[in-house]
Amino acid sequence: MRRGISQRSGAMNGCPCSLLFLIVLTGWASALDAAEPFFVRTPNSVSESPAYRVFGTVQPLVVSRDGIRIKAKRQPALKDSEQAAGPASTWIIGFEGANQDRVIEAFDRRRTRFTYLGGRAPGGRIEQSVWGGIRIRGLYPGVDLEIVIFGGRPVLRIVASKEVDLDRVRIRVEGEDIVGAGSEALILEGGVRLRVPPILVPAEYSDHIFPTHWPRISQSKEAPVSSVGDPAISTFLGGGDGDCGTGCATTVDSQGRIYIAGMTESVDFPTTSGAYLEAPPVNLDAFVARLASDGSAFEYVTLLGGALDDTARALAVDDAGCAVIAGNTTSDDFPTTPGAFDRTHSDTYYPDDAFITILNSEGTALLYSTFLGGDSTDLAKAIAIDSSGHIFVTGAALSGNFPTTAGAFDRSYNPPAPQGESDAFFAVLSPDGNGTSDLLYGTYIGSGADESASGLAVDTTGNAFISGTTSSTNFPTTSGAWDTTHNGNTDAFILKLSPGGNGTADLLWSSFLGHSGDESGTAVAIGPDGEPFVLGNTNSSSFPVTAGAFDSSLAGNYDLFVTRLTSDASALVYSTFIGGSDREYAGGLYLNTAGEVIACGGSRSGNFPTTYQNAYDQTLGGDEDAVFFVLDADGSSLLYSSFYGGSEEDFGYAVAPGPAGDAVIAGRTRSSDFPISPGAAQTVFGGGYCFGGQPCDDAFMMRISFPMIFADAFESGDLGAWSSAAP
């Protein structure tokens, strides 16, 4: 059976077939379709105003023209809470000021029949049809409300024309001990949560401030629910040789334009006229491109590099639309700018220096560009910028003289001689053009063996969260951290560093993350309360997972893992495997406002867990496909998971939040039949054949129309009731 199907679906081990069975409950019985929740009319409701109950979900839910009734036990606010679930209680969702003549009706009839046994019906049997959705027609003038199944759970869907003012829609919840509204839940006394159906809002209202603090999903009413996950924008970017084969990065600006940076060796790489560097690469060049928000054209595509090899690995964009790129170069003539921190490449034999470059908003000139490194190989792998324009960068340093600053956490290169193993590094630059004073902070992170950092996130106070990989048994951890003992060959690590120049005190906390095998920490994100979320790879069957996690077992050679720790890294909030029977590779992740993890990577497993209700593609197309998934806020189920690829190898390196709740993915593909959207900037696969007769890689850029939950903070409400109309 397929493993790891969304737990919200009510499916039995993910089997997509219909399975009928009887459940006898207090004198009546039902025929239940286990593959997907559905609606059935309640046996005692009158024909003039019928009521419908949903089956196949965790919470009992009944819909009538007067509102929605939820009966559920109160669940503890945290998964590891010692507080037990409370007794079952009832809450009612109503609609203030709604039309009195509204009508309720069912739609999307299913083939399954539902039979109530017992009661007062003739022969003790009442047969009912099974429905996929319920519609309350005319709830407000020009506004219908539909209750449909999305991702295995009920959601409310607003159906209205563009001219309708949604300000009149007011939702009120009555029940016991309601004291607030959070993401996807009402908050009850004692900190417990009541899950509530989110609202699907038509895409034309994506900029409309919906007058409710209710969880909201943006989705076009014209598109069926099953179309979620379709690539709204998808394009190739590449020439006849290899592009993006060693990695690429992506980000999105405030106008919805998509940026990508990577590496190319294609002499016909499609640069744009007027770009900073249009000439074909001599060996390998970095590239930077910006795609129009509708995906129809590249606004610029430029190369970046010198006479030897240059690779872009990390990317950010500032408020002015200027791309900030980090990577590594072996080119002595890599372009630098006057006044930059370091304009001279290391002069030892053929090493890499890290580089940091700022490209202007039109892609035509460099605003700032500098080397960053010592006399051996140094690689920049992740980057972030703050509101002041400071650049944060991390990676791996093999140079014993990598530039550090006074008062830094660790100014000494740690691996033993001879050089050949790396320390992680972390640096902060201010691109002011004041030479060596541009380096505000520089430190090694490591110990007696090999370290590399590839994940970086920075909070609003300038503290850096760094994830990576270490093989040092004495890697610097802190007292009280989740795991202070090295476990296997390589462990992932996660740490929080304050670049304050206070020596060892700059390390606020640090922990291993792993067990008996090999782990790598690939990406990190910061939760609303300062909790670190880590994405990585593991082959340890005993990797630490938590009770109730989505998947508690290693399935293949390497699985992905997603781990969320407390804000002081002293304990796991949740930790889970995600993978199939072969091998998975971690890419990138970010968090939405509901605390859900949005991540990408690659999989060679034909049974990688996809969500059968709404996946774009459930089938592995080649040896490896890109994968994209959304893990719910408590790490217990996948809200969405799908393959994306063609008949060859495909991989998702990076993911970023796009406009209107969409997700943007960048990666590489060898598939000429990779899913490309009509009218895309490059619809034809550019790659030829590389070493071993294998297809070369093209880069791809994809924007996935997936509804993300947005929740406003609770403002006010009466004890025992909550209303979106509250001032």
Summary of the structure (lengths in Angstrom):
residues: 727
radius of gyration: 27.1
end to end distance: 51.1
largest distance: 93.6
contacts: 2766
relative contact order: 0.12
helix: 4%
strand: 43%
